[in-house]
């Protein structure tokens, strides 16, 4: 086997390992339905984090949510430190980006979860 093949196989194995690790982390995250989130909001026990773009948020948002777009999350993480003792439920348009945000926050030591279906499901549920 040539050196280039060994390097290629090594990189492929590394990428596979990282992909599996990420999938396991995403699978282990807490996920709530919009109805469950609405119920938790009544008890003021959670913080909602909107990770959509500013343009998306300008069209609609959940009242009282904190806004930090996903691409700014690591840079602006300090803004969430005051919520370290509370559960942070992330949401986006469909629940995909918010899963990434919740995974990132979990790695940073936060108690984070994802709202399944995002704003699309929230709006379909009539929870505006």
N, C-alpha and C positions, 0 to 999 in steps of 0.2 A: 504494500500500500504506500502511495506517495504521501509526502508531507502535506501537500495541498488538500488531499482527500481527508487526511486525519483532522486538519484544521476545519474543513467544511463540516465533517461529521460532529466535531466538537461544538461548533457554533449551532448546528441544528439541534443537538442535545440540550444545549444551554437555553435556546429559544423555547423548546418544548417544555423544559423544566419551569421556566418563568411563566409560560402560558398556563400550565397546570396549577402552579402556585396561585396565580391571579384568579383562576376559576374557582379554586377551593375557597379563597378569601371571599369572593363575591357570593358564593353559595352559602357561606357561614354567616353572612350579614343578616340582621333582623330586617324584615320587610313588613310594612303595614299597608293595609288597604286605605283608600281615602276616608272611608267611614271610621276606621280605627283611629286615624290621625285626627279627624274632627272630634272624636270623643276624647282623645288625649288633650286636645287643645282646650277643652272645657275645664279640665283640671289644672291647666297651666303648668303641666309637668314636663312639657317638651319645648324645644326651640325649633322652629321651622327654618330651614336654610334653602333658599332659592338659588340654584346654581346655573340658571339659564342666562342668556345674554341680556344686556340692558334693553335691547330692542324687544325681545320676547317679554320681558317683565313689564314694559310700558303698555303692552296690550292687555295683560291681566296678571293678577298675583293673588296670593292668599294673604289676607289682612294680618299684619303683625309679623310677617316673615322677614328674616334678615336676607339681604341680597349680596352674594359674592359669586360672580361667575366662575364656573369650573376652572377656566384657564388662569384665574387669579388666586385660586384657593391657597396654594402653598405660600405665595407671597403675602397674602393677607390673613394668614392663619392666626396671628396674634389678636385679631379682632374678635375671635371666638373664645379666647381664654376665659372671659368672664362667664361663659356657659359651660365650663369644664365639668361642673358638678351635675349638669342636666343632660338629658338625652337630646341629641341633635338629629332631627329627621330631615334628610335631604330630599328635595324634589326638583324635577326639571320638566320638560315637555312630555316625555313618555316613560321615564323611569330608568333610562339607560345611563345618562351622564350622572344622575344622582347616585347610582350604584357605585360609580367610580369615585365620586366625592365622598360617599360614606366609607368606602374602603380606604381612601387616603386619610380621612379623619381617624379611623380606627387605628391605622398604623401610627398616627401621631399621638395616640393615647386618649382619644375622645370616645365617648359612648355614642356611637352613631348608627343610624338606621336609614333605610330607603323607603320612600313612598312608592308602592307599585303603581305603574300606569301613569304617574306624573300628573300634570295639569289636565291632560286629556281625560284621564279617568276621573279626576276631581270634578271637572265640569260635567261629564256624563252622569256622575252621581248626583248632580244638582246641589252641590255643597257650596256654591259661590257665596 
